[in-house]
């Protein structure tokens, strides 16, 4: 039985909108600041004009297509969202990107992990959700993913998704997660085109267009983002249950294990210490052979955003030391 976001009846896939540009450094902060300032000036009901008016090019300092791409990526990463025909800033964006937020300039890799989580688990970007949640091989090439998506579109009866459109979307995904090949032995800053490439989730294997999804313990993934993703997934997967099984956390589509590219041992390691990392909000249990996490209070009373502080508090502590 097919499960997950892609198989929900009201899911509307998006294979375009990025204008062939992967997410770039500074785009999310620039978009956040523009919407925030517009709201501050009392123009909340006109926030969509930010990206549509003739002065949008001057405001963002990029071409018209890039303005559209900035809006696309900010929406996919859960920085902004459409609400009542207006664009509003999300709670996640306020926590991270405001001038007094945890990481306004995205200097901490945890911020990139958080935005990757939303892109690959809860956006309309079907290519990304498919690759990280439903594609069961670790190795792939562009053609393989394109054909898989074409089959998915046919099976789901999705319209307006041509081979050329999907092919461009797959190419954009590769550029987003894979560093540019170096033309010399020295590292060049423009090798990293997109912040998502810093995560190292997709690596080239050879020159014949083959790539590998790197699954494992993800040492750059902080416990704070893992807990944030876990509770975010839990609330969507089951609204009322106070327990969640290891297998679900690891293998279910749009779960932390799938989206964050963690194998079962890596998920288990994080769950073993979850009582300490969550400060008692969540507990690991292996009673009667059931390996599961227990929520020690109703899920609605748990604010997953608060878990993010863990990663940034740790960073500040290390700086002081």
C-alpha positions in Angstrom: 0.0 0.0 0.0 1.4 3.4 -1.0 1.5 5.9 1.9 2.8 9.4 2.5 2.2 12.9 1.4 2.5 12.1 -2.4 -0.5 9.7 -2.1 -2.9 12.0 -0.3 -5.8 13.0 -2.4 -5.4 16.7 -2.0 -1.7 16.8 -2.8 -0.8 19.1 -5.8 2.7 18.4 -7.0 5.0 21.2 -8.2 7.8 20.4 -10.6 8.5 24.0 -11.5 8.6 27.5 -9.9 12.3 27.5 -9.2 13.0 28.9 -12.7 15.9 26.4 -12.9 17.7 28.2 -10.0 18.6 26.1 -6.9 18.3 27.8 -3.5 21.1 30.4 -3.0 22.8 31.8 0.1 21.0 34.8 1.5 17.7 34.2 -0.3 15.7 33.0 2.7 16.9 35.9 4.9 16.3 38.5 2.2 12.8 37.1 1.6 12.1 37.1 5.3 13.3 40.6 5.8 11.2 41.9 2.9 8.0 40.4 4.1 8.7 41.4 7.7 9.3 45.0 6.7 6.2 45.1 4.5 4.1 43.8 7.4 5.7 46.3 9.8 4.7 49.2 7.5 1.1 48.1 7.7 0.9 46.5 4.3 0.1 42.9 5.4 -2.7 42.6 3.0 -0.4 43.5 0.1 2.5 41.1 0.7 2.0 39.3 -2.6 2.8 42.6 -4.3 6.4 42.2 -3.0 7.1 39.6 -5.7 4.8 40.9 -8.4 5.2 44.7 -8.6 7.6 46.3 -11.0 9.9 47.4 -8.1 10.5 43.7 -7.1 13.6 43.5 -9.2 15.1 46.6 -7.5 13.9 45.5 -4.0 15.6 42.0 -4.2 18.5 43.0 -6.4 18.0 40.1 -8.8 16.2 39.5 -12.1 12.5 38.8 -12.5 12.9 35.0 -12.7 15.1 35.0 -9.6 12.5 36.9 -7.7 10.0 34.1 -8.5 12.6 31.5 -7.5 13.2 33.2 -4.2 9.5 33.1 -3.4 9.3 29.5 -4.5 12.2 28.4 -2.3 11.1 30.4 0.7 7.7 28.8 0.5 9.1 25.3 0.1 11.5 25.8 3.0 8.6 27.0 5.3 9.9 30.5 5.6 6.7 32.1 4.2 3.3 30.7 3.4 0.1 31.7 1.7 -2.6 32.5 4.1 -6.0 34.1 3.3 -4.6 35.3 0.0 -1.7 37.0 1.7 1.9 35.9 2.4 2.9 35.6 6.0 6.1 34.6 7.8 6.1 31.3 9.6 6.9 30.6 13.2 10.0 28.6 12.2 11.3 31.6 10.2 10.7 34.0 13.0 12.5 31.7 15.4 15.6 31.3 13.1 15.8 34.3 10.8 14.7 37.4 12.6 17.5 39.8 13.5 17.3 38.6 17.1 16.6 35.0 16.1 18.7 31.9 16.6 20.6 32.1 13.3 19.6 35.1 11.1 22.5 34.5 8.6 22.3 30.7 8.6 25.8 30.2 10.1 24.7 27.0 11.9 24.2 23.9 9.8 21.1 23.1 12.0 19.2 25.8 10.1 19.9 24.2 6.8 18.8 20.8 8.2 15.5 22.4 9.4 14.8 23.9 6.0 15.7 20.6 4.2 13.3 18.9 6.5 10.4 21.0 5.3 11.4 20.9 1.6 11.6 17.1 1.6 8.7 16.3 4.0 5.9 18.8 3.7 6.3 21.0 0.6 4.7 20.6 -2.8 8.1 19.6 -4.3 7.3 16.1 -5.5 10.7 15.4 -6.9 12.4 16.0 -3.5 9.8 14.1 -1.5 10.0 11.2 -3.9 13.8 10.9 -3.8 14.2 11.1 -0.1 11.1 9.2 1.0 10.0 6.7 -1.7 13.1 5.9 -3.8 14.5 2.7 -2.3 17.9 2.6 -4.0 20.9 4.5 -2.6 22.4 5.0 -6.1 20.7 6.8 -9.0 21.2 8.9 -12.1 19.1 11.8 -13.4 17.4 9.6 -16.0 16.3 7.0 -13.4 14.7 9.6 -11.2 13.0 11.3 -14.2 11.5 8.1 -15.4 10.4 7.2 -11.8 8.6 10.5 -11.5 6.9 10.2 -14.9 5.6 6.8 -13.8 4.4 8.3 -10.6 2.6 11.1 -12.5 0.9 8.6 -14.7 -0.2 6.4 -11.7 -1.4 9.4 -9.7 -3.1 11.0 -12.8 -1.2 14.2 -12.3 -1.5 16.6 -15.3 0.8 19.1 -16.8 4.0 17.3 -15.9 6.0 16.8 -19.1 9.2 15.0 -19.5 11.1 18.3 -20.1 9.6 19.9 -16.9 10.5 16.9 -14.7 13.9 16.6 -16.2 14.7 20.3 -15.4 13.4 19.7 -11.8 15.7 16.7 -11.3 18.6 18.7 -12.6 17.8 21.5 -10.2 17.7 19.0 -7.3 21.1 17.7 -8.2 22.5 21.2 -8.4 20.9 22.0 -5.0 22.4 19.1 -3.1 25.7 18.3 -4.9 28.7 20.6 -4.9 30.1 21.8 -8.3 33.1 19.8 -9.4 36.3 21.6 -8.8 38.4 22.6 -11.8 41.5 22.6 -9.7 42.9 21.0 -6.5 42.1 24.1 -4.6 38.7 24.7 -3.0 36.7 27.5 -4.6 33.8 29.2 -2.8 31.5 28.9 -5.9 31.8 25.1 -5.7 29.0 25.2 -3.2 26.1 26.7 -5.2 23.4 26.0 -2.6 23.4 25.8 1.2 21.7 22.4 1.0 24.9 21.0 -0.5 26.6 21.5 2.9 24.6 18.6 4.3 26.4 16.1 2.0 23.3 14.1 1.5 23.9 13.4 -2.2 27.4 12.6 -3.5 28.6 12.0 -7.0 30.1 8.6 -7.6 31.8 9.0 -11.0 31.7 11.1 -14.1 28.9 9.0 -15.7 26.1 10.9 -14.0 25.7 8.5 -11.0 25.0 9.7 -7.5 24.6 8.2 -4.1 22.3 9.1 -1.2 24.5 9.1 1.9 22.6 7.4 4.8 24.1 7.1 8.2 24.4 9.0 11.5 24.8 12.5 9.9 27.2 14.0 12.4 26.3 17.6 11.4 22.6 16.9 12.4 22.0 18.2 15.9 19.7 16.6 18.4 17.6 19.8 18.4 16.7 19.5 14.7 16.1 15.8 15.1 13.6 16.3 17.9 12.0 19.2 16.0 11.5 16.9 13.0 10.3 14.0 15.1 7.5 15.9 16.8 6.6 17.7 13.6 6.2 14.3 11.9 4.5 12.7 14.9 1.8 15.4 14.9 1.1 14.8 11.2 1.3 11.0 11.4 -1.0 10.5 14.4 -2.6 13.4 16.2 -3.5 11.7 19.5 -1.2 8.7 20.0 1.3 9.1 22.9 3.7 6.5 21.5 5.6 6.2 18.2 7.4 3.0 17.1 11.1 3.0 16.0 10.1 1.4 12.7 7.7 4.3 11.9 10.3 6.9 12.9 12.9 5.2 10.6 11.0 4.0 7.6 7.7 5.7 7.2 7.5 8.2 4.3 8.2 11.7 5.5 9.7 10.4 8.7 12.9 11.7 10.3 14.7 8.5 9.3 13.8 8.9 5.6 14.0 12.7 5.2 17.2 13.1 7.3 18.8 10.1 5.7 19.4 8.2 9.0 19.7 4.5 9.1 18.0 2.4 11.9 21.1 2.3 14.1 21.5 6.1 13.9 17.9 6.7 14.7 18.2 4.2 17.6 21.3 6.0 19.0 19.4 9.3 19.1 16.3 7.7 20.7 18.3 6.0 23.4 19.3 9.5 24.7 16.0 11.2 24.0 15.0 11.6 27.6 18.1 13.6 28.3 18.1 15.6 25.0 14.4 16.4 25.3 14.7 17.1 29.1 12.1 14.5 29.9 9.5 15.6 27.4 10.0 12.3 25.5 11.1 8.9 26.8 12.5 5.8 25.1 11.0 2.4 26.0 11.7 -1.2 25.1 9.0 -2.7 27.3 7.6 -6.1 26.2 9.7 -6.0 23.1 8.1 -2.8 21.8 10.8 -0.3 20.8 9.0 3.1 20.9 9.1 6.7 22.0 6.6 7.9 24.6 5.4 11.5 24.8 5.1 12.4 28.5 2.4 15.0 27.8 -0.1 15.5 25.0 1.5 16.3 21.6 -0.5 19.6 21.4 1.3 20.7 24.5 4.7 20.2 23.0 6.1 23.1 21.0 8.7 21.5 18.7 10.3 24.8 17.9 11.7 24.9 21.4 13.8 21.9 20.7 15.7 23.9 18.1 17.3 26.0 20.9 19.4 22.9 21.9 21.6 23.1 18.8 22.2 26.9 19.0 22.8 26.8 22.8 25.4 24.2 22.3 27.1 26.3 19.6 27.2 29.3 21.9 28.7 27.2 24.7 31.4 25.9 22.4 32.3 29.5 21.4 32.6 30.6 25.0 34.8 27.6 25.8 
